[in-house]
Amino acid sequence: MAGLWSRTTTVVKAKYSKLLNRAENPTETLDYSYEQMLQQLQNVKRGTADVVTSKKRLELQQQKLEQNVVKLETQARQAVAANREDLARQALERKALAQTQLQDMDGQVQQLEDQQEKLVAAQQQLETRIESFRSQKEVLKAQYSAAEAQVKVGEAATGIGQHMQDTGLAIQRAKDKTEEMQARAAAIDELTSTGALEDFTAGDQTQLDRELAQISSATQVDDELAKLKTEVGSGSSQKEIASGAPSGEEPAAPAANTEPAAQPAEETTES
């Protein structure tokens, strides 16, 4: 049971770590780390200020004790001058107690000064680290932004990005539908021309009517072609007669030559 629970914990941690890696933004992480370092620097500065405040408070107490020591010594002298040994003894006892307190305060002040020096050194070191991290952070952010932009451009150019992949699939679907519609239109045209499908836009014409109309049109085209051949052939015969006349004889008048050449063409057309 313990082994199963350990494996389950490991799998959950691995899945959670992978999920965090996907959601993590390096630029945001760097900015957050920089803010945390600034917060630590503020804590160090606040601690330094507290130590200095405590030291100043002890120094004020030392000044008061020193003044009290001077006062008690003066009182003891006055008591001795007045032959009040008892009062002089009390003054001297209080003076000794104040001096003991002063010695203790000297040790405390020295400890606070040492602590202050350590905090100041730590503060300076932390400020140096923060400044170095800030420069490195900006460089890393710039490199990450450049790499991210390069990846996006590469994905857009190669079409492997999610957005471009959807666009590519849409274009492919449009091409497939266009080819399908073109094939369907060609099939309809073929079936209509063979008569398998009736063209409702042609009115009341049947397939027989359409075929007869095609035959009539073809006959008319053949007649016009034969007429053109006859006219072109007659013109060529006239040119040959004109070019074959003897060189000693004068050529006939243009009008006389034109009429005989035109008559055979008419006869041929009528026949």
Phi, psi and omega per residue, in radians:
M1 nan -0.675 3.133
A2 -1.142 -0.697 3.114
G3 -1.121 -0.705 3.109
L4 -1.115 -0.728 3.123
W5 -1.150 -0.660 3.115
S6 -1.129 -0.763 3.111
R7 -1.114 -0.712 3.128
T8 -1.091 -0.757 3.114
T9 -1.087 -0.713 3.135
T10 -1.122 -0.755 3.139
V11 -1.117 -0.757 3.134
V12 -1.101 -0.751 3.122
K13 -1.115 -0.708 3.134
A14 -1.126 -0.771 3.122
K15 -1.113 -0.751 -3.128
Y16 -1.146 -0.683 3.108
S17 -1.126 -0.738 3.120
K18 -1.113 -0.695 3.107
L19 -1.126 -0.711 3.112
L20 -1.154 -0.666 3.119
N21 -1.082 -0.660 3.112
R22 -1.208 -0.663 -3.080
A23 -1.443 -0.310 -3.060
E24 -1.280 2.351 3.046
N25 -1.937 2.030 -3.064
P26 -0.986 -0.667 -3.132
T27 -1.126 -0.721 3.110
E28 -1.172 -0.669 3.117
T29 -1.125 -0.733 3.123
L30 -1.128 -0.758 3.110
D31 -1.090 -0.697 3.132
Y32 -1.151 -0.719 3.106
S33 -1.099 -0.682 3.119
Y34 -1.138 -0.701 3.091
E35 -1.125 -0.658 3.111
Q36 -1.148 -0.677 3.099
M37 -1.158 -0.671 3.077
L38 -1.118 -0.648 3.098
Q39 -1.143 -0.692 3.082
Q40 -1.104 -0.691 3.109
L41 -1.099 -0.711 3.093
Q42 -1.109 -0.662 3.104
N43 -1.128 -0.716 3.116
V44 -1.126 -0.750 3.113
K45 -1.094 -0.708 3.125
R46 -1.142 -0.703 3.092
G47 -1.139 -0.688 3.085
T48 -1.077 -0.741 3.127
A49 -1.109 -0.671 3.120
D50 -1.144 -0.715 3.131
V51 -1.125 -0.776 3.135
V52 -1.105 -0.660 3.121
T53 -1.114 -0.768 3.117
S54 -1.106 -0.711 3.125
K55 -1.099 -0.747 3.134
K56 -1.135 -0.627 3.116
R57 -1.140 -0.733 3.100
L58 -1.144 -0.656 3.124
E59 -1.131 -0.636 3.075
L60 -1.142 -0.723 3.105
Q61 -1.126 -0.642 3.084
Q62 -1.075 -0.746 3.124
Q63 -1.071 -0.729 3.121
K64 -1.131 -0.717 3.132
L65 -1.145 -0.699 3.111
E66 -1.094 -0.731 3.085
Q67 -1.113 -0.650 3.130
N68 -1.180 -0.660 3.102
V69 -1.070 -0.776 3.113
V70 -1.090 -0.709 -3.126
K71 -1.147 -0.763 -3.121
L72 -1.161 -0.671 3.102
E73 -1.107 -0.678 3.111
T74 -1.129 -0.733 3.128
Q75 -1.123 -0.676 3.129
A76 -1.118 -0.701 3.099
R77 -1.099 -0.732 3.139
Q78 -1.137 -0.694 3.139
A79 -1.143 -0.697 3.104
V80 -1.130 -0.697 3.126
A81 -1.119 -0.533 -3.131
A82 -1.607 0.206 -3.121
N83 1.018 0.593 3.063
R84 -1.935 1.432 -3.103
E85 -1.142 -0.611 3.137
D86 -1.081 -0.770 3.113
L87 -1.168 -0.671 3.112
A88 -1.100 -0.674 3.110
R89 -1.109 -0.765 3.130
Q90 -1.072 -0.712 -3.139
A91 -1.132 -0.705 -3.140
L92 -1.217 -0.614 3.084
E93 -1.114 -0.771 3.103
R94 -1.133 -0.621 3.116
K95 -1.132 -0.733 3.129
A96 -1.107 -0.718 3.111
L97 -1.097 -0.724 3.137
A98 -1.147 -0.659 3.114
Q99 -1.150 -0.667 3.075
T100 -1.086 -0.753 3.095
Q101 -1.090 -0.633 3.110
L102 -1.136 -0.686 3.116
Q103 -1.129 -0.734 3.098
D104 -1.094 -0.727 3.132
M105 -1.140 -0.592 3.089
D106 -1.057 -0.733 3.104
G107 -1.131 -0.717 3.126
Q108 -1.145 -0.730 3.115
V109 -1.095 -0.701 3.132
Q110 -1.120 -0.709 3.091
Q111 -1.086 -0.731 3.120
L112 -1.158 -0.618 3.095
E113 -1.158 -0.736 3.083
D114 -1.079 -0.750 3.119
Q115 -1.120 -0.676 3.104
Q116 -1.095 -0.761 3.122
E117 -1.082 -0.718 3.114
K118 -1.108 -0.755 -3.136
L119 -1.153 -0.698 3.107
V120 -1.110 -0.740 3.106
A121 -1.119 -0.734 3.101
A122 -1.125 -0.662 3.107
Q123 -1.095 -0.789 3.125
Q124 -1.123 -0.733 3.119
Q125 -1.117 -0.740 3.130
L126 -1.150 -0.679 3.093
E127 -1.083 -0.700 3.092
T128 -1.103 -0.775 3.122
R129 -1.115 -0.705 -3.136
I130 -1.130 -0.741 3.132
E131 -1.120 -0.739 3.096
S132 -1.120 -0.739 3.130
F133 -1.143 -0.642 3.132
R134 -1.092 -0.771 3.110
S135 -1.119 -0.783 3.132
Q136 -1.138 -0.644 3.128
K137 -1.078 -0.778 -3.132
E138 -1.138 -0.662 3.107
V139 -1.136 -0.791 3.136
L140 -1.108 -0.708 3.113
K141 -1.108 -0.726 3.114
A142 -1.130 -0.741 3.115
Q143 -1.123 -0.724 3.133
Y144 -1.146 -0.723 3.122
S145 -1.110 -0.721 3.121
A146 -1.137 -0.761 3.119
A147 -1.120 -0.702 3.125
E148 -1.121 -0.737 3.102
A149 -1.121 -0.688 3.130
Q150 -1.129 -0.686 3.111
V151 -1.121 -0.753 -3.141
K152 -1.116 -0.726 3.114
V153 -1.130 -0.740 3.125
G154 -1.116 -0.725 3.107
E155 -1.128 -0.684 3.125
A156 -1.179 -0.667 -3.108
A157 -1.256 -0.660 -3.113
T158 -1.601 -0.218 3.105
G159 1.373 0.325 -3.130
I160 -1.634 -0.121 3.091
G161 -1.224 2.797 -3.102
Q162 -1.096 -0.795 -3.129
H163 -1.154 -0.808 3.135
M164 -1.177 -0.541 3.087
Q165 -1.128 -0.750 3.076
D166 -1.102 -0.707 3.110
T167 -1.114 -0.746 3.120
G168 -1.094 -0.701 3.098
L169 -1.140 -0.668 3.103
A170 -1.115 -0.741 3.116
I171 -1.112 -0.731 3.138
Q172 -1.130 -0.702 3.098
R173 -1.122 -0.677 3.106
A174 -1.114 -0.714 3.102
K175 -1.103 -0.763 -3.136
D176 -1.083 -0.751 3.136
K177 -1.176 -0.653 3.108
T178 -1.110 -0.784 3.109
E179 -1.095 -0.681 3.128
E180 -1.117 -0.747 3.124
M181 -1.164 -0.677 3.098
Q182 -1.111 -0.751 3.108
A183 -1.123 -0.663 3.133
R184 -1.175 -0.711 3.106
A185 -1.113 -0.722 3.105
A186 -1.121 -0.678 3.120
A187 -1.140 -0.704 3.125
I188 -1.140 -0.724 3.102
D189 -1.080 -0.711 -3.137
E190 -1.170 -0.763 3.136
L191 -1.170 -0.606 3.117
T192 -1.196 -0.713 -3.127
S193 -1.184 -0.561 3.126
T194 -1.473 -0.119 3.130
G195 1.539 0.025 3.120
A196 -1.184 -0.525 3.056
L197 -2.063 2.405 -3.124
E198 -1.590 2.321 3.121
D199 -1.488 1.880 -3.105
F200 -1.254 -0.274 3.117
T201 -1.418 -0.104 -3.125
A202 -1.530 0.166 3.102
G203 1.371 -2.362 -3.074
D204 -1.669 0.156 -3.117
Q205 -1.214 2.421 3.044
T206 -1.726 3.116 3.113
Q207 -1.101 -0.662 3.119
L208 -1.117 -0.707 3.116
D209 -1.104 -0.702 -3.129
R210 -1.177 -0.676 3.128
E211 -1.188 -0.706 3.106
L212 -1.126 -0.666 3.107
A213 -1.129 -0.648 3.097
Q214 -1.162 -0.715 3.123
I215 -1.117 -0.742 3.135
S216 -1.099 -0.719 3.121
S217 -1.136 -0.720 3.125
A218 -1.135 -0.695 3.120
T219 -1.100 -0.729 3.137
Q220 -1.110 -0.684 3.113
V221 -1.139 -0.708 3.129
D222 -1.115 -0.706 3.133
D223 -1.101 -0.780 -3.139
E224 -1.151 -0.609 3.113
L225 -1.161 -0.734 3.122
A226 -1.118 -0.677 3.121
K227 -1.110 -0.761 3.122
L228 -1.107 -0.703 3.100
K229 -1.067 -0.722 -3.125
T230 -1.131 -0.771 -3.141
E231 -1.139 -0.747 3.123
V232 -1.145 -0.648 3.117
G233 -1.179 -0.709 3.122
S234 -1.098 -0.700 3.129
G235 -1.130 -0.630 -3.133
S236 -1.205 -0.662 3.124
S237 -1.137 -0.699 3.126
Q238 -1.086 -0.697 3.127
K239 -1.153 -0.643 3.138
E240 -1.168 -0.699 3.129
I241 -1.119 -0.738 -3.129
A242 -1.136 -0.654 -3.112
S243 -1.379 -0.301 -3.098
G244 -1.667 0.122 3.121
A245 -1.224 2.526 3.132
P246 -1.064 2.638 -3.083
S247 -1.295 -0.419 -3.117
G248 -1.399 -0.389 -3.095
E249 -1.586 2.614 3.108
E250 -1.393 2.464 3.122
P251 -1.199 2.545 -3.117
A252 -1.189 2.911 -3.133
A253 -1.144 2.616 -3.113
P254 -1.075 -0.643 -3.104
A255 -1.166 -0.730 -3.109
A256 -1.124 -0.653 -3.133
N257 -1.263 -0.556 -3.071
T258 -1.227 -0.670 -3.073
E259 -1.177 -0.828 3.133
P260 -1.101 -0.574 -3.134
A261 -1.233 -0.530 -3.122
A262 -1.325 -0.531 -3.072
Q263 -1.139 -0.817 3.111
P264 -1.024 -0.596 3.129
A265 -1.114 -0.702 3.135
E266 -1.180 -0.728 3.138
E267 -1.085 -0.722 3.133
T268 -1.108 -0.687 -3.136
T269 -1.144 -0.704 -3.139
E270 -1.194 -0.716 3.113
S271 -1.148 nan nan
